[in-house]
Amino acid sequence: MKYSCCLYPKGTETLAQAEIAMLESYVEKAQLKDGMSIFDLGCGWGSLSLYLAEIFPNSKITALSNSKTQKQYIDAEAGKKGLSNLQVVTADIATNSFAGSPLEGAFDRVLSIELFEHMKNYELLLAKVSTLLKSDGKLFVHLFAHKDTPYDFETGWMTEHFFTGGTMPSADLMLYFQQDLRVTQQWWVSGTHYAKTSNDWLKKMNSEKSTLWPHLEETYGKSDALRWFYRWQVFYMACAELFDFAGGDTWGVCHYLFEKPAR
């Protein structure tokens, strides 16, 4: 399961259908084609990378994660699906440089889904992405945002338990960092889609509590499993209310397409 905003074009989609709808929108907006070399920056548990490797069999997909556990999971899933065109690289984008590596200038496209909210130095981050791209290559970014006011998560319940060091960008924040890559298109996705996603996650968690419980105990310990189950319930409800506020026009999701100028 992807753990970023899904897309509900009709409003009646199941969670699985909404996940695919958002993945399909990435393909369209990033102008992806079979045969391209594609880099998934901050791949998480690999929903995007696995999807792209499956629908683009002639493409080479490289996924970056700072988690060895995520790499093991993605490699196993790729093996089950018989995918040989997906490679997972374990590294931290905050401290890693691609200059002088085999990855420099190797990619037609870089995609990043809900990673930028965990970063602070966007100028440096976009410079690193530029290093990965071929001349005329493109970067597609998906992030959640406030319509006009960026802010950091510095204190409070959400900061303490779920989003330590995080940032809520504003919709226009990326436009101030175009030294290496230029924004050619921008889209706003109503926050109502994230509200629906959060509510569907909540329903799924509640309906599969017995399946989830051993993982909660493994992650948080037996004594704190129940406490964290309740925290996750509150998290989903809080996110649903936040993104649904004012009809989804205050907090939502932004998509951007950047292009690397030809040298």
Secondary structure, DSSP 8 states (H G I E B T S, - for coil): ---S----SSS---HHHHHHHHHHHHHHHTT--TT-EEEEET-TTSHHHHHHHHH-TTSEEEEEES-HHHHHHHHHHHHHHT--SEEEEE--TTT---TTSTTTT-EEEEEEES-GGG-S-HHHHHHHHHHHEEEEEEEEEEEEEESS--EE--SSHHHHHT-TT-EE-BTTGGGG--SSSEEEEEEEE-HHHHHHHHHHHHHHHHHTHHHHHHHHHHHH-TTTHHHHHHHHHHHHHHHHHHHHGGGGTSEEEEEEEEE----
